[in-house]
């Protein structure tokens, strides 16, 4: 293994992917946590969720990249790897039509469950702030997200030539989709994670946090609190700063 390839930008991309897949900075986990029963252990649930997410990511990598290298595809294709490169791999392999259909069906299911999770913070906020019913909020938010999502879809075809920030060297070849992906994954989510860590570590009273830990308090709680207060924000901001400079 060549660890010299692991640069600050690689670490930042990994952090952004972690925030994206876990939904930490998007408010998803906070919304889920609000509905957790009192008898469920938050530390144990966190370990299970983080471990499961890591295992699934590794399994996906072990499945997809051997196909990419076996059929001579470009591993740096990015999001287009799923919709452009992989169909060629499925077409060339035995029973590729069946395997491809299963793969994209599971991908659609994963996307649907992610959208449902992403809508929950918006729905909860709309109920509390505007006293609207859940069906109304879901319909309005769904229509708005669908319209915005069309811009990302068109970035792969009829709008692929549109580069909104072409005058900036860093974003010269970025389509609308690329700009949204970069800004959300590498900027907004890490900063959102820092804000959540600061809020939880410094604004919420420690006795309230320890009560949520239940029987898992004590030294484990003290260590977790130090990580939330100091290490998590400092690590994210350090990598974030190195990448920008």
Residue frames as qw, qx, qy, qz and C-alpha x, y, z in Angstrom:
[[0.000, 0.886, 0.463, 0.000, 0.00, 0.00, 0.00],
 [0.424, 0.291, 0.009, 0.858, 1.29, 3.44, -0.98],
 [0.247, -0.755, -0.503, 0.342, 0.36, 5.79, 1.86],
 [0.265, -0.264, 0.143, 0.916, 2.13, 8.67, 0.09],
 [0.044, -0.375, -0.630, -0.679, -0.99, 8.96, -2.06],
 [0.315, -0.725, -0.605, 0.096, -3.05, 9.87, 1.01],
 [0.241, 0.270, -0.053, 0.931, -2.89, 13.67, 0.84],
 [0.122, 0.232, 0.474, -0.841, -4.88, 16.33, 2.68],
 [0.491, 0.152, -0.273, -0.813, -7.34, 16.52, -0.20],
 [0.513, -0.043, -0.837, -0.183, -7.88, 12.75, -0.06],
 [0.179, -0.218, -0.778, 0.562, -8.57, 12.93, 3.67],
 [0.274, 0.224, 0.172, -0.919, -11.00, 15.81, 3.13],
 [0.551, 0.070, -0.553, -0.621, -12.84, 13.84, 0.46],
 [0.426, -0.130, -0.886, 0.128, -13.05, 10.89, 2.85],
 [0.007, 0.243, 0.575, -0.781, -14.44, 13.16, 5.58],
 [0.418, 0.190, -0.141, -0.877, -16.97, 14.58, 3.14],
 [0.546, -0.005, -0.756, -0.362, -17.99, 11.08, 2.08],
 [0.265, -0.184, -0.847, 0.423, -18.38, 10.03, 5.71],
 [0.197, 0.263, 0.339, -0.882, -20.60, 13.04, 6.43],
 [0.494, 0.156, -0.408, -0.752, -22.57, 12.34, 3.28],
 [0.518, -0.045, -0.835, -0.179, -23.12, 8.62, 3.86],
 [0.270, -0.271, -0.782, 0.492, -23.90, 8.97, 7.58],
 [0.142, -0.740, -0.447, -0.483, -25.95, 12.14, 7.21],
 [0.496, -0.411, -0.437, 0.628, -24.22, 13.67, 10.23],
 [0.155, -0.237, -0.013, 0.959, -23.99, 17.25, 8.95],
 [0.182, -0.255, -0.571, -0.758, -27.30, 17.17, 7.08],
 [0.461, -0.201, 0.308, -0.808, -29.43, 16.87, 10.19],
 [0.729, -0.031, -0.582, -0.360, -30.49, 13.31, 9.41],
 [0.531, -0.052, -0.763, 0.364, -28.99, 11.71, 12.50],
 [0.086, -0.030, 0.436, -0.895, -30.34, 14.49, 14.71],
 [0.632, -0.050, -0.176, -0.753, -33.84, 13.84, 13.35],
 [0.735, -0.033, -0.672, -0.084, -33.47, 10.10, 13.81],
 [0.325, 0.056, -0.700, 0.634, -32.12, 10.61, 17.32],
 [0.342, -0.131, 0.217, -0.905, -35.20, 12.62, 18.26],
 [0.803, -0.059, -0.235, -0.545, -37.35, 9.56, 17.56],
 [0.478, 0.216, -0.828, 0.197, -35.17, 7.02, 19.35],
 [0.718, -0.568, -0.362, -0.176, -36.79, 5.21, 22.29],
 [0.308, -0.833, 0.358, -0.289, -35.34, 6.03, 25.68],
 [0.854, -0.351, 0.385, -0.005, -34.17, 2.47, 26.26],
 [0.837, 0.472, 0.018, 0.276, -31.91, 2.45, 23.16],
 [0.604, -0.562, 0.132, 0.549, -28.21, 3.03, 23.87],
 [0.364, 0.914, -0.081, -0.161, -26.87, 5.95, 21.81],
 [0.172, -0.691, 0.669, 0.214, -23.17, 4.89, 22.06],
 [0.558, -0.004, 0.823, 0.110, -23.95, 1.32, 20.97],
 [0.576, 0.699, 0.414, -0.094, -26.19, 2.52, 18.14],
 [0.168, 0.909, -0.288, -0.250, -23.48, 4.93, 16.97],
 [0.314, -0.473, 0.794, 0.218, -20.88, 2.15, 16.85],
 [0.595, 0.283, 0.752, 0.035, -23.24, -0.16, 14.97],
 [0.469, 0.842, 0.211, -0.162, -24.21, 2.53, 12.44],
 [0.046, 0.850, -0.465, -0.243, -20.62, 3.65, 11.86],
 [0.420, -0.301, 0.840, 0.167, -19.37, 0.07, 11.56],
 [0.613, 0.454, 0.646, -0.027, -22.17, -0.97, 9.21],
 [0.376, 0.900, -0.004, -0.223, -21.61, 2.09, 7.01],
 [0.105, -0.712, 0.651, 0.243, -17.89, 1.33, 6.77],
 [0.523, -0.047, 0.846, 0.097, -18.48, -2.33, 5.95],
 [0.585, 0.659, 0.462, -0.102, -21.00, -1.51, 3.24],
 [0.229, 0.907, -0.249, -0.251, -18.61, 1.06, 1.72],
 [0.260, -0.516, 0.788, 0.211, -15.78, -1.49, 1.66],
 [0.585, 0.229, 0.778, 0.018, -18.00, -4.16, 0.13],
 [0.500, 0.818, 0.209, -0.195, -19.15, -1.72, -2.55],
 [0.067, 0.825, -0.499, -0.254, -15.53, -0.88, -3.34],
 [0.403, -0.272, 0.863, 0.136, -14.56, -4.56, -3.51],
 [0.594, 0.456, 0.660, -0.054, -17.44, -5.18, -5.89],
 [0.421, 0.879, 0.128, -0.183, -17.23, -2.17, -8.18],
 [0.002, 0.844, -0.466, -0.265, -13.50, -1.54, -8.65],
 [0.510, -0.173, 0.805, 0.250, -12.55, -5.09, -9.68],
 [0.563, 0.623, 0.541, 0.036, -15.14, -4.72, -12.44],
 [0.187, 0.955, -0.081, -0.215, -13.68, -1.37, -13.42],
 [0.196, -0.679, 0.653, 0.274, -10.10, -2.64, -13.65],
 [0.608, 0.052, 0.783, 0.124, -11.06, -5.97, -15.23],
 [0.524, 0.664, 0.512, 0.148, -12.78, -4.24, -18.14],
 [0.495, 0.111, 0.165, 0.846, -10.29, -1.40, -18.51],
 [0.064, -0.866, -0.405, -0.286, -12.64, 1.35, -17.38],
 [0.222, 0.535, -0.264, 0.772, -11.60, 4.68, -15.88],
 [0.472, -0.452, -0.670, 0.352, -11.72, 4.53, -12.03],
 [0.172, -0.288, -0.202, 0.920, -11.58, 8.34, -11.91],
 [0.025, -0.442, -0.645, -0.623, -14.80, 8.71, -13.85],
 [0.170, -0.054, 0.362, -0.915, -16.56, 10.01, -10.74],
 [0.565, 0.232, 0.500, -0.615, -20.38, 9.91, -10.63],
 [0.649, 0.461, -0.336, -0.504, -20.42, 8.93, -14.29],
 [0.034, 0.323, -0.946, 0.018, -18.77, 5.65, -13.30],
 [0.426, 0.185, 0.786, -0.408, -22.15, 4.28, -12.21],
 [0.587, 0.599, 0.341, -0.425, -24.20, 5.39, -15.20],
 [0.499, 0.744, -0.345, -0.279, -21.61, 5.38, -18.00],
 [0.160, 0.545, -0.823, -0.002, -18.76, 2.96, -17.26],
 [0.413, -0.120, 0.844, -0.321, -20.47, 0.23, -15.25],
 [0.782, 0.390, 0.229, -0.429, -23.18, -0.51, -17.85],
 [0.562, 0.613, -0.532, -0.158, -20.38, -1.40, -20.29],
 [0.050, -0.383, 0.890, -0.240, -18.91, -3.75, -17.70],
 [0.616, 0.114, 0.628, -0.461, -22.27, -5.41, -17.05],
 [0.739, 0.533, -0.096, -0.401, -22.81, -5.79, -20.78],
 [0.450, 0.583, -0.675, -0.036, -19.50, -7.59, -21.21],
 [0.177, -0.300, 0.873, -0.341, -19.85, -10.03, -18.28],
 [0.277, -0.204, -0.913, -0.220, -21.87, -13.28, -18.17],
 [0.264, -0.666, -0.696, 0.053, -25.46, -12.69, -17.02],
 [0.258, -0.010, -0.125, 0.958, -24.59, -9.01, -17.02],
 [0.290, -0.426, -0.371, -0.773, -28.15, -7.94, -17.77],
 [0.662, -0.547, -0.506, -0.079, -29.47, -9.68, -14.67],
 [0.598, -0.294, -0.320, 0.674, -26.62, -8.50, -12.43],
 [0.141, 0.179, 0.085, 0.970, -26.95, -4.95, -13.77],
 [0.419, -0.541, -0.435, -0.586, -30.70, -4.91, -13.18],
 [0.688, -0.532, -0.447, 0.208, -30.23, -6.06, -9.57],
 [0.498, -0.105, -0.167, 0.844, -27.44, -3.52, -9.04],
 [0.035, -0.265, -0.158, -0.951, -29.44, -0.54, -10.28],
 [0.546, -0.571, -0.504, -0.349, -32.58, -1.69, -8.45],
 [0.659, -0.466, -0.383, 0.450, -30.62, -1.71, -5.18],
 [0.324, 0.035, -0.004, 0.945, -29.13, 1.65, -6.10],
 [0.256, -0.480, -0.357, -0.760, -32.61, 3.09, -6.66],
 [0.651, -0.588, -0.480, -0.027, -33.75, 1.69, -3.30],
 [0.581, -0.276, -0.253, 0.723, -30.73, 3.24, -1.57],
 [0.106, 0.221, 0.147, 0.958, -31.46, 6.59, -3.21],
 [0.430, -0.573, -0.466, -0.520, -35.14, 6.43, -2.20],
 [0.670, -0.559, -0.423, 0.245, -34.36, 5.70, 1.45],
 [0.457, -0.102, -0.105, 0.877, -31.79, 8.50, 1.46],
 [0.092, -0.399, -0.285, -0.867, -34.33, 10.97, 0.09],
 [0.573, -0.627, -0.481, -0.218, -36.85, 9.95, 2.75],
 [0.651, -0.425, -0.305, 0.550, -34.22, 10.51, 5.43],
 [0.313, 0.073, 0.070, 0.944, -33.19, 13.85, 3.94],
 [0.239, -0.537, -0.408, -0.699, -36.80, 15.06, 3.88],
 [0.560, -0.553, -0.596, 0.160, -37.36, 14.33, 7.56],
 [0.353, -0.318, -0.253, 0.843, -35.45, 17.38, 8.94],
 [0.091, -0.134, -0.307, -0.938, -37.31, 19.62, 6.46],
 [0.465, -0.468, -0.647, -0.382, -40.63, 18.02, 7.39],
 [0.523, -0.492, -0.546, 0.431, -39.99, 18.32, 11.13],
 [0.217, -0.180, -0.073, 0.957, -38.97, 21.97, 10.75],
 [0.218, -0.260, -0.458, -0.821, -42.04, 22.76, 8.65],
 [0.504, -0.533, -0.673, -0.092, -44.32, 21.18, 11.25],
 [0.477, -0.497, -0.403, 0.603, -42.77, 23.16, 14.11],
 [0.209, -0.206, 0.079, 0.953, -42.19, 26.46, 12.31],
 [0.262, 0.003, -0.367, -0.892, -45.19, 26.80, 9.98],
 [0.507, 0.110, 0.658, -0.546, -47.69, 24.33, 11.53],
 [0.609, 0.334, -0.448, -0.563, -48.15, 22.56, 8.21],
 [0.933, -0.086, 0.278, -0.211, -49.18, 18.93, 7.89],
 [0.523, -0.386, 0.680, 0.338, -46.58, 16.32, 6.95],
 [0.627, 0.430, 0.602, 0.245, -48.22, 15.42, 3.60],
 [0.269, 0.956, 0.119, -0.006, -48.26, 19.09, 2.52],
 [0.254, -0.826, 0.447, 0.229, -44.63, 19.64, 3.48],
 [0.635, -0.136, 0.702, 0.293, -43.52, 16.42, 1.78],
 [0.570, 0.646, 0.476, 0.178, -45.31, 17.33, -1.46],
 [0.132, 0.989, -0.057, -0.040, -43.95, 20.90, -1.55],
 [0.379, -0.697, 0.566, 0.223, -40.40, 19.85, -0.64],
 [0.701, 0.076, 0.669, 0.236, -40.54, 16.94, -3.08],
 [0.516, 0.795, 0.295, 0.122, -41.58, 19.18, -5.98],
 [0.030, -0.960, 0.265, 0.078, -38.87, 21.72, -5.15],
 [0.523, -0.490, 0.662, 0.220, -36.18, 19.05, -4.87],
 [0.721, 0.358, 0.565, 0.182, -37.34, 17.45, -8.13],
 [0.382, 0.919, 0.075, 0.060, -36.98, 20.74, -9.98],
 [0.195, -0.850, 0.481, 0.089, -33.53, 21.37, -8.51],
 [0.702, -0.212, 0.664, 0.148, -32.57, 17.77, -9.24],
 [0.721, 0.635, 0.273, 0.051, -33.31, 18.25, -12.94],
 [0.162, 0.928, -0.335, -0.031, -30.31, 20.57, -13.14],
 [0.434, -0.526, 0.728, 0.071, -28.04, 17.78, -11.95],
 [0.757, 0.255, 0.600, 0.042, -29.56, 15.31, -14.41],
 [0.542, 0.835, 0.095, 0.011, -29.21, 17.73, -17.32],
 [0.188, -0.840, 0.479, 0.172, -25.55, 18.24, -16.37],
 [0.575, -0.205, 0.760, 0.223, -24.83, 14.83, -17.89],
 [0.505, 0.440, 0.668, 0.324, -26.51, 15.56, -21.24],
 [0.285, 0.797, 0.368, 0.385, -28.13, 18.73, -22.60],
 [0.192, -0.970, 0.081, -0.125, -26.45, 21.03, -20.05],
 [0.886, -0.218, 0.052, 0.405, -23.07, 19.28, -20.01],
 [0.525, 0.462, 0.067, 0.712, -21.52, 22.27, -21.81],
 [0.236, -0.871, -0.070, -0.425, -22.64, 24.74, -19.13],
 [0.658, -0.094, -0.426, 0.613, -19.80, 25.64, -16.73],
 [0.202, -0.923, -0.307, -0.117, -21.17, 28.37, -14.42],
 [0.419, -0.855, 0.208, 0.223, -17.76, 29.16, -12.87],
 [0.859, 0.366, 0.106, 0.341, -15.60, 28.63, -15.94],
 [0.218, 0.875, -0.196, 0.386, -13.70, 31.88, -15.25],
 [0.513, -0.687, 0.479, -0.190, -12.27, 30.35, -12.05],
 [0.362, 0.492, -0.784, -0.110, -9.44, 27.93, -12.78],
 [0.228, -0.151, 0.897, -0.346, -10.40, 25.50, -10.01],
 [0.529, 0.378, 0.657, -0.383, -13.94, 25.13, -11.36],
 [0.203, 0.448, -0.464, -0.737, -13.25, 25.62, -15.06],
 [0.341, 0.059, -0.848, -0.401, -14.53, 22.17, -16.03],
 [0.105, 0.199, 0.844, -0.487, -17.22, 21.85, -13.35],
 [0.240, -0.422, -0.635, -0.601, -20.81, 21.42, -14.49],
 [0.494, -0.521, 0.044, -0.695, -23.78, 22.32, -12.30],
 [0.925, -0.283, -0.242, -0.077, -23.72, 18.84, -10.82],
 [0.713, 0.161, -0.365, 0.577, -19.97, 19.03, -10.14],
 [0.006, 0.483, -0.241, 0.842, -20.35, 22.38, -8.36],
 [0.708, -0.469, -0.025, -0.527, -23.19, 21.10, -6.18],
 [0.939, -0.119, -0.293, 0.135, -21.30, 17.91, -5.39],
 [0.545, 0.283, -0.355, 0.705, -18.10, 19.79, -4.52],
 [0.163, -0.508, 0.190, -0.824, -19.74, 22.50, -2.44],
 [0.790, -0.424, -0.061, -0.438, -21.97, 20.15, -0.45],
 [0.950, -0.092, -0.248, 0.166, -19.52, 17.29, 0.09],
 [0.676, 0.152, -0.246, 0.678, -16.31, 19.25, 0.61],
 [0.071, 0.353, -0.168, 0.918, -17.55, 22.54, 2.08],
 [0.530, -0.434, -0.062, -0.726, -21.06, 22.62, 3.53],
 [0.882, -0.288, -0.357, -0.108, -21.08, 19.20, 5.17],
 [0.644, 0.022, -0.451, 0.617, -17.69, 19.52, 6.92],
 [0.019, -0.309, 0.212, -0.927, -18.61, 23.00, 8.14],
 [0.682, -0.392, -0.218, -0.578, -22.01, 21.71, 9.21],
 [0.839, -0.176, -0.480, 0.187, -20.28, 18.95, 11.13],
 [0.380, 0.158, -0.396, 0.821, -18.08, 21.48, 12.91],
 [0.326, -0.373, 0.029, -0.868, -21.09, 23.59, 13.86],
 [0.819, -0.341, -0.340, -0.312, -22.94, 20.56, 15.22],
 [0.739, -0.051, -0.490, 0.459, -19.86, 19.44, 17.20],
 [0.147, 0.240, -0.298, 0.912, -19.43, 22.93, 18.68],
 [0.534, -0.387, -0.121, -0.742, -23.13, 23.17, 19.51],
 [0.869, -0.287, -0.390, -0.104, -23.26, 19.76, 21.18],
 [0.711, 0.009, -0.433, 0.554, -19.92, 20.10, 22.93],
 [0.255, 0.068, -0.281, 0.923, -20.23, 23.66, 24.21],
 [0.343, -0.270, -0.105, -0.894, -23.85, 24.79, 24.17],
 [0.780, -0.342, -0.415, -0.321, -25.70, 21.75, 25.55],
 [0.453, -0.675, 0.460, -0.358, -25.19, 21.20, 29.27],
 [0.254, 0.376, -0.891, 0.030, -22.94, 18.21, 30.05],
 [0.360, -0.005, 0.805, -0.472, -25.43, 16.74, 32.52],
 [0.725, 0.406, 0.120, -0.543, -28.05, 16.58, 29.75],
 [0.559, 0.525, -0.608, -0.202, -25.59, 14.83, 27.44],
 [0.021, 0.293, -0.920, 0.261, -24.54, 12.39, 30.14],
 [0.594, 0.136, 0.552, -0.569, -28.17, 11.56, 30.85],
 [0.754, 0.471, -0.190, -0.416, -28.55, 10.58, 27.19],
 [0.342, 0.474, -0.811, 0.027, -25.55, 8.28, 27.53],
 [0.872, -0.324, -0.178, -0.321, -27.32, 6.41, 30.31],
 [0.870, -0.443, 0.183, 0.113, -25.22, 3.64, 31.83],
 [0.800, 0.337, 0.063, 0.493, -22.46, 4.32, 29.31],
 [0.045, -0.972, 0.085, -0.213, -21.40, 7.50, 31.13],
 [0.764, -0.542, 0.183, 0.297, -18.29, 7.95, 33.26],
 [0.404, -0.492, 0.478, 0.606, -14.90, 7.83, 31.58],
 [0.416, 0.331, 0.705, 0.469, -16.37, 6.94, 28.21],
 [0.105, 0.904, 0.410, 0.053, -18.59, 10.00, 28.33],
 [0.300, -0.835, 0.152, 0.435, -15.69, 12.25, 29.40],
 [0.456, -0.200, 0.618, 0.609, -13.52, 10.99, 26.52],
 [0.316, 0.585, 0.662, 0.346, -16.36, 11.44, 24.02],
 [0.044, -0.953, -0.254, 0.161, -16.96, 14.99, 25.25],
 [0.348, -0.663, 0.350, 0.563, -13.29, 15.92, 24.77],
 [0.425, 0.105, 0.709, 0.553, -13.33, 14.48, 21.27],
 [0.183, 0.776, 0.575, 0.185, -16.48, 16.42, 20.39],
 [0.169, -0.941, -0.105, 0.273, -15.22, 19.67, 21.90],
 [0.230, -0.773, 0.424, 0.412, -11.64, 19.71, 20.66],
 [0.434, -0.208, 0.767, 0.425, -10.51, 16.95, 18.33],
 [0.465, 0.536, 0.690, 0.142, -13.45, 16.75, 15.92],
 [0.235, 0.950, 0.152, -0.139, -13.69, 20.49, 15.10],
 [0.228, -0.772, 0.462, 0.372, -9.90, 20.93, 15.00],
 [0.520, -0.075, 0.773, 0.355, -9.32, 17.94, 12.73],
 [0.458, 0.667, 0.574, 0.125, -12.04, 18.93, 10.26],
 [0.096, 0.979, 0.011, -0.177, -10.98, 22.57, 10.14],
 [0.388, -0.613, 0.554, 0.408, -7.29, 21.65, 9.76],
 [0.504, 0.148, 0.759, 0.386, -7.90, 19.41, 6.77],
 [0.304, 0.838, 0.453, 0.003, -10.39, 21.92, 5.37],
 [0.077, -0.932, 0.163, 0.315, -7.82, 24.74, 5.63],
 [0.446, -0.379, 0.672, 0.453, -5.00, 22.71, 4.07],
 [0.494, 0.421, 0.709, 0.275, -7.20, 21.85, 1.12],
 [0.218, 0.934, 0.279, -0.050, -8.18, 25.48, 0.50],
 [0.148, -0.891, 0.322, 0.285, -4.61, 26.74, 0.72]]
